[in-house]
Amino acid sequence: MDQVSAQVGAARVARQRSDWRIGIIGAGFGGIGAAIALRQAGFTDVTILEAADGPGGTWRDNRYWGAACDVPAHLYSFSFAPNPDWSATFAPQQEILAHLQRTIRDFGLGSRIQYRSKVTSARWDAPQAEWVVHVANGAARKFDVLISALGQLSRPKLPDIPGRATFAGAAFHTAHWDESVALAGKRIALIGSAASAVQVAPELAARAAQLTVFQRTPNWIMPRFNRPHSGVERFLFRNLPGARLAMRAGIYGVVDFAVYRGFRRNTLANRLLTAIAGWQLRRQVADPALREKLTPDYAFGCKRMLLTDDYLPIFSRPTVNLVSAPIAAIEPSGVRTGDGALHEADAIIYATGFDLSEALTAIDITGADGHQLRADWAEGASGYLGTAVPHYPNFFTIYGPNTGLGHSSILFMMECQFHLIRRVLDEAVTRGANQVMVRPSATAQFNEEIQRDLATMVWSAGCQSWYTQGGKVTANWPGSTTSFARATKRAPLADFVFSVH
């Protein structure tokens, strides 16, 4: 660092925070939150490039019936943009999207967002020390700093089933919900039984003539305990900030210090959560044979924990059928399973989740010395606190590798990342540097440590889930959100190289 300091001292760049051109890809919670946090810190020249014609990301795209947050609503807002008006413990999609739109207005971000601006590639121009960003419908843009806020749940995954294109009826993914399709009174095939499926299935069951749910793997399901917020509660949340903060702190304490421990392998907390899920299953499914089909054979939490009170009871209806036989093919009239049965359907809905690896590398990103992010992450994404990547100067990721959770709010994790990015850029301004990059050695050490910690978590218990890639857990953080806040706050700035080019 002495050589760097001498270089900076000899050729100091007089750049104020307002001089830094910052480009953010994505206008979901990550992109909007990063823009607000950076502008509040004095980095005012911020541009958000959004592929769609409106903001929202996940909460714009997932408009299926029953879509809602599976984190208590009071944790699902940034500390600098609280929402006292959540209607229930778990907020529905429409309220979450409306809250984000209101946040954009409240912080004056409307003019900073360029919609219908799909980023196709980004390349680091070393001689100019800037990012050249190519947009599908316009000229290349140039930024000093580039932040990817694409999110891990932005690329819907359709299963590779023979004959999928031959189906004669309507077919779509829950993230591409087709509101023009009349589903009432129809025979519906729902392929998938995880997070989006348990929300949409009860809505479909109430409308369909016949609902067939195709389950590849059963899931551990916990009680949701959702309830409306009373008028008195909402009045207090709106007029007494202390009441809202107390509610938020209480929920945070429960999930981060109690529920989190249930995701460690072979712990009393894990056995307790397993028992609660088993109790819910026995209480809501009386038929022993059906209950056996709905019972997982893997450790609680190895796959995403699901919260719902109304999914399991639908299978007691005569119009709902659970199929656990593997799907062999899709035919024009329905779904053929491996046992030879044809399940006729008028519509197929895919609740088959998202492709994490494709989401993180959806854009061709070329860093220093020709490094390609897609190639560097081919065996599994990794980074430094999910925020910086070696060989990619002035580049940051929001909701990047190993920032996901099984128990709490990703918005808290994002806010910690905003603070880390601000710290790093503030240091660059202080030093008069115009380029910053995380050290490969620091990144390697960080990943060695978290992979060791992840081996103690249930996500490493051997089940197959979107949490893993290339044989390692790439999605989730192995600690509590409190530990992530501490790690991002204390991250040594010596782990970064600051320079002038």
Buried (B, 14 or more C-beta within 10 A) or exposed (E): EEEBEEBBEEEEBEBEBEBBBBBBBBBBBBBBBBBBBBBEBBBBBBBBBBBBEEBBBBBBBBBBBBBBBBBBBBBBBBEBBBBBBBEBBBBBBEBBBBBBBEBBEEBEBEEBBBBBBBBEBBBBEEEEBBBBBBBEEEEEBEBBBBBBBBBBBBBBBBBEBEBBEEBEBBBBBBBEBBEEBEBEEBBBBBBBBBBBBBBBBBBBBBBBEBBBBBBBBBBBBBBBEBEEBEEEBBEBBEEEEEBBBBBBEEBBEBBBEEBBBBBBBEBEBBEBBBEBBBEBBEEBBEEEEBBEBBBBEBBBBBBBBBBBBBBBBBBEEEEBBBBBBEBBBBBEBBBBBEEEEEBEBBBBBBBBBBBBBEBBBBBBBBBBEEBBBBEBBEEBBBBBBBBBBBBBBBBBBBBBBBBBBBBBBBBBBBBBBBBBBBBBBBBBBEBBBBBBBBBEEBBEEBBEEBBEBBBEBBBBBEBEBBBBBEEBBBBBBBBBBBBBBEBBEEBEBEBBBBBBB
